[in-house]
Amino acid sequence: MNREEYDILIGREAAHWSVVACDGEDPQIWDDARLFEIFFGREYRHFLRRVEEHGPRVLELGCGSGGTALALAGRGLRVTGIDLSPERVRAAGREALRRGLADRTEFLSGDLNLMPLPPSSFDCVVAHDALHHILELGDLLDRVRAALVPGGRLVVMDFVGMGSVRRVVAAGLFALLPTYRSYRSKWGLRRRLLSFLTPESRKRKAFAQGSAKLLHAESPFEEISGPSIHAEIASRFRVEEYFTFCPFWYYLAPKLRLPPSWRYPLARTLHALDGAMIRIRPRSGAHILMTAHND
Ligand SMILES: C[S@@+](CC[C@H](N)C(=O)[O-])C[C@H]1O[C@@H](n2cnc3c(N)ncnc32)[C@H](O)[C@@H]1O
């Protein structure tokens, strides 16, 4: 893919993130604080604690509207957040002012595939749900290494995707079970199935050949990285901690149309099923948490 084609796709990605909001037909786990707590609460607090241990100068990659950056600034860290979407960066800045955290935060907009990072400037670099959108992941990690002081840490909590069998099962259950999206509207989504079922390796190959056919229409870089995130980090840093979690049910839980009295008890049961799956196959989670040391 040439630079002109890349610019069109990254523009589409930025536009997607600039307007993304809770979609009543397609709720995500982060749209419901109680569901987020059930599936991710423990790991997210662990992630924040790790960063807190390794601050105080923190760089957040793909900071979005600043949720994580502001949680860290609230714990006394100095945070620089970078995001592709200028709208999200502005929203983060406004929220920092509202919470009285503007003196400890800085938000910049830029494309992490390309932008230089200041050398030896941070004690800790963090990414929450961001690296799976990065095409030039290896190159970004080289810049992250240079931006960290020696002995600094990279702390990542990210989505690495489900295996192909689970994707097919998830798509089938989504199609069959009653969800906030009507059956008619789900039928209209069938063209997206190709992108949902295509693994990282095939997406990257198609991309390199100049084709955007297998990419998500609105968010072309969705899951352009996934299983490779662990290997790319491990080849550049000394991994101190690595585990996976939430292999399956986190994906469907927010989408199921249920009476409110069933929603959270069922979510807790589904989370327990996810936990059982992880005990049987510890590396099968669709999400990872990693702490890596810059030797
Ligand atoms: C799933 S959101 C996560 C946002 C935030 N970290 C959070 O947890 O709320 C992914 C974010 O990555 C950003 N992003 C995607 N591609 C990027 C790129 N090439 N450079 C910088 N940010 C990017 C998007 O704009 C979006 O805000």
The ligand as an SDF file (V2000), in Angstrom:
LIG
                    3D

 27 29  0  0  0  0  0  0  0  0999 V2000
  -10.1220    1.3190   21.7760 C   0  0  0  0  0  0  0  0  0  0  0  0
   -9.6350    3.0040   21.8500 S   0  0  0  0  0  0  0  0  0  0  0  0
   -8.8390    3.0370   23.4340 C   0  0  0  0  0  0  0  0  0  0  0  0
   -8.7010    4.4100   23.9670 C   0  0  0  0  0  0  0  0  0  0  0  0
   -8.1540    4.5090   25.3910 C   0  0  0  0  0  0  0  0  0  0  0  0
   -6.8140    3.9560   25.5080 N   0  0  0  0  0  0  0  0  0  0  0  0
   -9.0960    3.8350   26.3530 C   0  0  0  0  0  0  0  0  0  0  0  0
   -8.7850    2.7690   26.8520 O   0  0  0  0  0  0  0  0  0  0  0  0
  -10.1980    4.3900   26.5760 O   0  0  0  0  0  0  0  0  0  0  0  0
   -8.2520    3.0420   20.7240 C   0  0  0  0  0  0  0  0  0  0  0  0
   -7.6340    4.4200   20.5760 C   0  0  0  0  0  0  0  0  0  0  0  0
   -6.4650    4.3120   19.7570 O   0  0  0  0  0  0  0  0  0  0  0  0
   -6.3870    5.4650   18.9510 C   0  0  0  0  0  0  0  0  0  0  0  0
   -5.5690    5.1570   17.7670 N   0  0  0  0  0  0  0  0  0  0  0  0
   -5.8660    4.2980   16.7690 C   0  0  0  0  0  0  0  0  0  0  0  0
   -4.8770    4.3040   15.8500 N   0  0  0  0  0  0  0  0  0  0  0  0
   -3.9410    5.1970   16.2720 C   0  0  0  0  0  0  0  0  0  0  0  0
   -2.7180    5.6880   15.7430 C   0  0  0  0  0  0  0  0  0  0  0  0
   -2.2300    5.2280   14.5770 N   0  0  0  0  0  0  0  0  0  0  0  0
   -2.0440    6.6190   16.4520 N   0  0  0  0  0  0  0  0  0  0  0  0
   -2.5170    7.1120   17.6200 C   0  0  0  0  0  0  0  0  0  0  0  0
   -3.6780    6.6780   18.1730 N   0  0  0  0  0  0  0  0  0  0  0  0
   -4.3930    5.7430   17.5080 C   0  0  0  0  0  0  0  0  0  0  0  0
   -7.8370    5.7750   18.6060 C   0  0  0  0  0  0  0  0  0  0  0  0
   -8.0240    7.1230   18.1920 O   0  0  0  0  0  0  0  0  0  0  0  0
   -8.5500    5.4280   19.9090 C   0  0  0  0  0  0  0  0  0  0  0  0
   -8.7180    6.5500   20.7290 O   0  0  0  0  0  0  0  0  0  0  0  0
  1  2  1  0
  2  3  1  0
  2 10  1  0
  3  4  1  0
  4  5  1  0
  5  6  1  0
  5  7  1  0
  7  8  2  0
  7  9  1  0
 10 11  1  0
 11 12  1  0
 11 26  1  0
 12 13  1  0
 13 14  1  0
 13 24  1  0
 14 15  1  0
 14 23  1  0
 15 16  2  0
 16 17  1  0
 17 18  1  0
 17 23  2  0
 18 19  1  0
 18 20  2  0
 20 21  1  0
 21 22  2  0
 22 23  1  0
 24 25  1  0
 24 26  1  0
 26 27  1  0
M  CHG  2   2   1   9  -1
M  END
$$$$
